[in-house]
Amino acid sequence: MESYALALSLSRPFSNSLKPPFRNFNHAIPRCNVLKSYDHSSHAYGLSLNSNSRTSSYKLTSQRIYEFKVRSAAVPGSPNEVTNTDERIRILKLGLMFAIWYLLNIYFNIYNKQVLKVYPFPATVTAFQFGCGTVLVLLMWALNLHPKPKISRSQFTAIFPLALGHTMGNLLTNVSIGKVAVSFTHTIKAMEPFFTVVLSALLVGERPSPWVVSSLVPIVGGVALASFTEVSFNWIGFGSAMASNLTNQTRNVFSKKFMIRKEETLDNINLFSIMTIISFLLLTPAAILLEGVKFSPSYFQYAASEGLNVRELCTRAIFSGFCFHTYQQVSYMILQMVSPVTHAVGNSVKRVVVIVSSVIFFQTPVSPINSIGTGLALAGVFLYSRAKRIKPKVA
């Protein structure tokens, strides 16, 4: 498209505009006649002065001095239009990334539940998922899809406790998914804001605003209501989901205390990648100690007797590992493009999408009271994300 720049044009005749300066012209040159003429060929006014035998002509062209014409000039690619185009592209890209984030979450929870149902070894499954993520990270760096970081000792010291919390949080989540319905696990995980507020107050001394505290009421009440009416309720599943909330939010709170110096900071993608590798190295030996080596034919035969043969089990395990890493990677990429509050709102919507899709896929029986409790908890999470945007008034 083109934009147009306009120049000012004089609306008064040239003779009128020259009247004041030439008011005393006859005093300067005696016996002269002033003749006004308009040259239509050159679009210029002229003054002809006759004095005895000498004639002087002064031709003043309007283009140079007195006449300003309205012109339209094409200015290709104005800054406003470029900005609007870039903003549209950014919105489309962001919408596509949110859709991918939600879709990967749905597939991960479905495949993960199918694997854990017939292969009930959450530590081994989680270690395998971290292993898939490690392979993807190394490929990303090897193919120069993202710059490889150089880790200093201070950075590793700060990242290690975060990776430990990351490992425990994902392991406990898988324990819960293996014991109870996916929808119930994610309903319990809606309690994350409650743990964030409590741990921030205890460990960092951050006092929540009244709006934030008020938003916690429907969260706690909704989770309690859903738990009392959950058909698949199991204390191990319930407790491990709560413990997952505790470890994940402890990781998030301590990430503020163990902040790396600004000149040594890592971007979110590399931070998540390093945490994935550390988690794989930590959990693999721990899984062997806790559960032993579970890759013998007898365990695969047990999985086959439960409905998945060896090929189907391996395929779903690989897909769950791929989705496990990529959905978290996309989440960190989105976090780089939007504010934390917007990301929290998107995460709330994601939890709704996962709960609804898992209920439909697994045909999980849901009572009306259970639905009300789940909806109340999710509404509280949304209100919490909005309340965090309200800044307290400075006295």
C-alpha positions as CSV (number, residue, x, y, z in Angstrom):
1,M,0.0,0.0,0.0
2,E,1.0,3.6,-0.4
3,S,0.9,6.6,1.9
4,Y,0.7,10.2,0.8
5,A,2.5,13.3,2.0
6,L,0.8,16.6,1.4
7,A,2.5,20.0,0.9
8,L,0.8,23.3,1.6
9,S,-0.6,25.4,-1.2
10,L,-1.2,29.2,-1.1
11,S,-4.9,30.0,-1.8
12,R,-4.3,33.8,-2.2
13,P,-3.4,35.3,-5.6
14,F,0.2,36.1,-6.2
15,S,-0.5,39.8,-6.7
16,N,-2.2,40.1,-3.3
17,S,0.6,38.3,-1.6
18,L,3.1,40.8,-3.1
19,K,1.0,43.9,-2.3
20,P,2.6,44.9,1.0
21,P,6.3,44.6,-0.2
22,F,5.6,46.7,-3.4
23,R,3.4,49.3,-1.8
24,N,6.1,52.0,-2.3
25,F,7.5,50.7,-5.6
26,N,6.8,53.9,-7.5
27,H,9.0,55.8,-5.1
28,A,11.9,53.5,-5.9
29,I,11.6,53.7,-9.7
30,P,9.9,56.8,-11.1
31,R,7.9,56.9,-14.2
32,C,7.3,53.2,-14.4
33,N,4.2,51.2,-15.1
34,V,3.6,48.0,-13.4
35,L,2.0,45.3,-15.6
36,K,0.8,42.1,-14.1
37,S,0.6,39.1,-16.4
38,Y,0.1,35.4,-16.1
39,D,2.1,33.0,-18.3
40,H,-0.2,30.0,-18.8
41,S,2.5,28.0,-20.4
42,S,4.9,28.2,-17.5
43,H,2.2,28.7,-14.8
44,A,4.2,31.7,-13.4
45,Y,3.3,35.2,-12.6
46,G,5.5,37.9,-14.2
47,L,6.2,41.6,-13.5
48,S,7.1,43.9,-16.4
49,L,8.5,47.3,-15.6
50,N,8.7,50.0,-18.3
51,S,11.0,53.0,-17.5
52,N,11.7,55.3,-20.6
53,S,13.6,53.2,-23.1
54,R,14.5,50.4,-20.8
55,T,12.3,47.5,-19.9
56,S,13.1,45.1,-17.1
57,S,11.3,41.8,-16.7
58,Y,11.3,39.9,-13.5
59,K,9.9,36.5,-13.8
60,L,9.3,34.8,-10.5
61,T,8.4,31.1,-10.9
62,S,5.8,29.8,-8.6
63,Q,7.6,26.4,-8.3
64,R,10.6,28.0,-6.5
65,I,9.3,30.9,-4.4
66,Y,5.6,31.7,-3.9
67,E,3.4,29.0,-5.2
68,F,3.1,25.8,-3.2
69,K,1.3,23.0,-4.9
70,V,-0.5,20.1,-3.2
71,R,1.4,17.1,-4.2
72,S,1.0,13.4,-3.4
73,A,4.1,11.3,-3.1
74,A,4.2,7.6,-2.7
75,V,6.0,6.4,0.3
76,P,6.3,2.7,0.1
77,G,6.4,0.6,3.3
78,S,5.6,3.2,5.9
79,P,6.6,2.3,9.5
80,N,3.0,1.9,10.7
81,E,2.2,-0.6,8.1
82,V,5.3,-2.6,8.7
83,T,4.6,-2.6,12.4
84,N,1.0,-3.8,11.8
85,T,2.2,-6.6,9.5
86,D,4.8,-7.7,12.0
87,E,2.2,-7.7,14.7
88,R,-0.2,-9.9,12.7
89,I,2.6,-12.3,11.9
90,R,3.5,-12.4,15.6
91,I,-0.1,-13.1,16.7
92,L,-0.5,-15.9,14.1
93,K,2.8,-17.4,15.2
94,L,1.8,-17.2,18.9
95,G,-1.6,-18.7,18.2
96,L,0.0,-21.6,16.3
97,M,2.5,-22.2,19.2
98,F,-0.4,-22.3,21.7
99,A,-2.2,-24.8,19.6
100,I,0.9,-27.0,19.3
101,W,1.4,-26.7,23.1
102,Y,-2.1,-27.9,23.8
103,L,-2.0,-30.7,21.2
104,L,1.3,-32.1,22.5
105,N,-0.1,-32.0,26.0
106,I,-3.2,-34.0,25.0
107,Y,-1.1,-36.6,23.2
108,F,1.4,-36.8,26.0
109,N,-1.2,-37.4,28.7
110,I,-3.0,-40.0,26.6
111,Y,0.1,-42.0,25.6
112,N,1.6,-41.6,29.1
113,K,-1.5,-43.0,30.7
114,Q,-1.7,-45.9,28.3
115,V,2.0,-46.8,29.0
116,L,1.7,-46.5,32.8
117,K,-1.5,-48.5,32.9
118,V,0.2,-51.6,31.4
119,Y,3.8,-50.9,32.5
120,P,3.5,-49.6,36.1
121,F,7.0,-48.4,36.6
122,P,6.8,-44.6,36.8
123,A,10.5,-44.0,37.6
124,T,11.6,-46.1,34.6
125,V,9.1,-44.4,32.3
126,T,10.1,-40.9,33.5
127,A,13.8,-41.6,33.1
128,F,13.0,-42.9,29.6
129,Q,11.2,-39.6,28.8
130,F,14.1,-37.6,30.1
131,G,16.3,-39.7,27.9
132,C,14.2,-38.9,24.8
133,G,14.5,-35.2,25.7
134,T,18.2,-35.5,26.1
135,V,18.5,-36.9,22.6
136,L,16.4,-34.1,21.2
137,V,18.5,-31.5,23.0
138,L,21.8,-32.9,21.7
139,L,20.4,-33.0,18.1
140,M,19.2,-29.4,18.5
141,W,22.7,-28.3,19.5
142,A,24.5,-30.5,16.9
143,L,22.4,-29.2,14.0
144,N,22.8,-25.6,15.3
145,L,19.1,-25.1,15.6
146,H,19.8,-23.2,18.8
147,P,23.2,-21.9,20.1
148,K,24.9,-24.3,22.5
149,P,25.6,-22.6,25.9
150,K,28.8,-22.6,27.9
151,I,28.1,-23.4,31.5
152,S,30.2,-22.0,34.3
153,R,30.5,-23.4,37.8
154,S,28.2,-20.8,39.3
155,Q,25.6,-21.5,36.7
156,F,25.7,-25.2,37.3
157,T,25.4,-24.6,41.1
158,A,22.3,-22.5,40.5
159,I,20.7,-24.9,38.0
160,F,21.3,-28.1,39.9
161,P,18.6,-27.6,42.6
162,L,16.2,-26.5,39.9
163,A,16.9,-29.7,37.9
164,L,16.4,-31.7,41.1
165,G,13.0,-30.2,41.7
166,H,12.2,-30.6,38.0
167,T,13.0,-34.3,38.3
168,M,11.0,-34.9,41.4
169,G,8.0,-33.0,40.1
170,N,7.7,-35.0,36.8
171,L,8.3,-38.3,38.6
172,L,5.6,-37.6,41.1
173,T,3.2,-36.5,38.4
174,N,3.7,-39.8,36.6
175,V,3.2,-41.7,39.8
176,S,-0.2,-39.9,40.2
177,I,-1.2,-40.5,36.6
178,G,-0.4,-44.2,37.0
179,K,-2.7,-44.5,40.0
180,V,-5.7,-42.2,39.3
181,A,-7.5,-40.7,36.3
182,V,-5.6,-38.1,34.2
183,S,-8.4,-35.6,34.8
184,F,-8.2,-36.0,38.6
185,T,-4.4,-35.6,38.5
186,H,-4.7,-32.3,36.6
187,T,-7.5,-31.1,38.9
188,I,-5.2,-31.6,41.9
189,K,-2.3,-29.9,40.0
190,A,-4.6,-26.8,39.8
191,M,-3.5,-26.3,43.4
192,E,-0.1,-25.0,42.2
193,P,-1.0,-21.4,42.9
194,F,-1.7,-22.2,46.5
195,F,1.7,-23.7,47.0
196,T,3.3,-20.8,45.2
197,V,1.8,-18.2,47.5
198,V,2.6,-20.2,50.7
199,L,6.2,-21.0,49.7
200,S,6.8,-17.4,48.5
201,A,5.6,-16.1,51.9
202,L,7.7,-18.6,53.9
203,L,10.9,-18.7,51.9
204,V,11.1,-15.3,50.2
205,G,9.0,-13.2,52.5
206,E,6.7,-12.1,49.6
207,R,3.3,-11.1,51.0
208,P,0.3,-11.8,48.7
209,S,-2.3,-9.2,47.9
210,P,-5.9,-9.6,49.2
211,W,-7.0,-10.3,45.6
212,V,-4.5,-13.2,45.3
213,V,-5.6,-14.7,48.6
214,S,-9.2,-14.4,47.6
215,S,-8.6,-16.3,44.4
216,L,-7.1,-19.3,46.4
217,V,-10.5,-19.9,48.0
218,P,-12.2,-21.4,44.9
219,I,-9.1,-23.3,44.1
220,V,-8.9,-25.1,47.4
221,G,-12.6,-25.6,47.6
222,G,-12.9,-26.9,44.1
223,V,-10.1,-29.5,44.5
224,A,-11.6,-30.6,47.8
225,L,-15.0,-31.0,46.2
226,A,-13.6,-32.9,43.3
227,S,-11.6,-35.2,45.5
228,F,-14.5,-36.2,47.7
229,T,-16.5,-37.2,44.6
230,E,-13.7,-38.8,42.5
231,V,-14.5,-42.4,41.4
232,S,-10.8,-43.3,40.9
233,F,-9.6,-41.6,44.2
234,N,-6.4,-43.2,45.5
235,W,-4.3,-41.8,48.4
236,I,-1.1,-42.6,46.6
237,G,-2.3,-40.8,43.4
238,F,-3.6,-37.9,45.5
239,G,-0.5,-37.5,47.6
240,S,1.9,-37.8,44.8
241,A,0.1,-35.1,42.8
242,M,0.2,-32.8,45.9
243,A,3.9,-33.6,46.3
244,S,4.4,-32.7,42.7
245,N,2.8,-29.3,43.3
246,L,5.1,-28.8,46.3
247,T,8.3,-29.8,44.4
248,N,7.5,-27.8,41.2
249,Q,6.6,-24.7,43.1
250,T,9.6,-25.0,45.4
251,R,11.7,-25.1,42.2
252,N,10.0,-22.0,40.9
253,V,10.4,-20.0,44.1
254,F,14.0,-21.0,44.6
255,S,14.8,-20.0,41.0
256,K,14.3,-16.4,42.3
257,K,16.7,-16.9,45.2
258,F,19.4,-18.7,43.1
259,M,19.3,-16.1,40.4
260,I,22.4,-16.2,38.2
261,R,24.2,-13.0,37.6
262,K,22.7,-11.0,34.7
263,E,25.8,-11.2,32.5
264,E,25.7,-15.1,32.8
265,T,22.0,-15.7,32.3
266,L,20.8,-18.4,30.0
267,D,17.8,-18.2,27.8
268,N,14.8,-20.3,28.7
269,I,15.3,-23.0,26.0
270,N,18.9,-23.7,27.1
271,L,18.0,-23.6,30.7
272,F,15.3,-26.2,30.2
273,S,17.6,-28.2,28.0
274,I,20.3,-28.4,30.7
275,M,17.8,-29.3,33.3
276,T,16.5,-32.1,31.1
277,I,20.0,-33.6,30.8
278,I,20.7,-33.3,34.5
279,S,17.4,-34.9,35.3
280,F,18.2,-37.8,33.0
281,L,21.5,-38.4,34.6
282,L,20.0,-38.2,38.1
283,L,16.9,-40.3,37.6
284,T,18.4,-43.2,35.5
285,P,20.5,-44.7,38.3
286,A,17.7,-43.9,40.8
287,A,15.1,-45.7,38.7
288,I,17.4,-48.8,38.6
289,L,17.8,-48.7,42.3
290,L,14.1,-48.2,43.0
291,E,12.5,-50.5,40.4
292,G,15.4,-52.5,39.0
293,V,15.9,-53.2,35.3
294,K,12.4,-53.6,33.8
295,F,13.2,-54.4,30.2
296,S,13.1,-58.2,30.4
297,P,10.7,-60.2,28.3
298,S,8.5,-61.1,31.3
299,Y,7.6,-57.4,31.9
300,F,6.8,-56.9,28.2
301,Q,4.6,-60.0,28.3
302,Y,2.7,-58.6,31.2
303,A,2.1,-55.4,29.2
304,A,0.9,-57.5,26.3
305,S,-1.5,-59.3,28.6
306,E,-2.9,-55.9,29.6
307,G,-3.6,-54.9,26.0
308,L,-0.4,-53.5,24.5
309,N,2.1,-55.7,22.7
310,V,5.8,-54.9,22.7
311,R,5.7,-52.9,19.5
312,E,2.7,-50.8,20.7
313,L,4.3,-50.3,24.1
314,C,7.6,-49.1,22.6
315,T,5.8,-46.9,20.1
316,R,3.6,-45.2,22.7
317,A,6.6,-44.8,25.1
318,I,8.6,-43.1,22.4
319,F,5.7,-40.8,21.4
320,S,5.1,-39.9,25.1
321,G,8.8,-39.1,25.5
322,F,8.8,-36.9,22.4
323,C,5.6,-35.1,23.4
324,F,6.9,-34.8,27.0
325,H,10.0,-32.8,25.9
326,T,8.5,-30.9,23.0
327,Y,5.5,-29.6,24.9
328,Q,7.7,-28.2,27.7
329,Q,10.1,-26.7,25.1
330,V,7.2,-25.0,23.3
331,S,6.0,-23.7,26.7
332,Y,9.4,-22.1,27.3
333,M,9.4,-20.6,23.8
334,I,6.0,-19.1,24.4
335,L,7.2,-17.7,27.8
336,Q,9.9,-15.8,25.9
337,M,7.2,-14.2,23.7
338,V,4.6,-13.2,26.3
339,S,4.4,-12.0,29.9
340,P,4.3,-14.5,32.8
341,V,0.7,-13.6,33.5
342,T,-0.4,-14.3,29.9
343,H,1.5,-17.6,30.1
344,A,-0.3,-18.5,33.3
345,V,-3.6,-17.8,31.7
346,G,-2.7,-20.0,28.8
347,N,-1.6,-22.7,31.2
348,S,-5.0,-22.6,32.9
349,V,-6.7,-23.0,29.5
350,K,-4.3,-25.9,28.7
351,R,-5.4,-27.7,31.9
352,V,-9.0,-27.4,30.9
353,V,-8.2,-28.8,27.5
354,V,-6.3,-31.7,28.9
355,I,-9.0,-32.6,31.5
356,V,-11.8,-32.5,28.9
357,S,-9.9,-34.4,26.3
358,S,-8.9,-37.2,28.7
359,V,-12.4,-37.5,30.0
360,I,-13.7,-38.0,26.5
361,F,-10.9,-40.3,25.4
362,F,-10.8,-42.6,28.4
363,Q,-14.6,-42.2,29.0
364,T,-13.9,-41.3,32.6
365,P,-17.1,-41.3,34.7
366,V,-17.7,-37.8,36.1
367,S,-20.5,-36.9,38.5
368,P,-22.1,-33.5,38.5
369,I,-20.6,-32.5,41.8
370,N,-17.2,-33.6,40.6
371,S,-17.6,-31.5,37.5
372,I,-18.6,-28.5,39.6
373,G,-15.5,-29.0,41.8
374,T,-13.2,-29.2,38.8
375,G,-14.7,-26.2,37.2
376,L,-14.5,-24.2,40.4
377,A,-10.8,-25.0,40.9
378,L,-10.0,-24.1,37.3
379,A,-12.0,-20.8,37.6
380,G,-9.9,-20.0,40.7
381,V,-6.7,-20.6,38.8
382,F,-7.9,-18.2,36.1
383,L,-8.8,-15.6,38.8
384,Y,-5.4,-16.1,40.4
385,S,-3.6,-15.3,37.1
386,R,-5.7,-12.2,36.8
387,A,-5.2,-11.1,40.4
388,K,-1.4,-11.3,39.9
389,R,-1.7,-8.6,37.4
390,I,-3.2,-6.2,39.9
391,K,-0.3,-4.2,41.4
392,P,-0.7,-3.2,45.1
393,K,-1.0,0.5,45.7
394,V,2.1,2.2,47.1
395,A,1.3,4.0,50.3
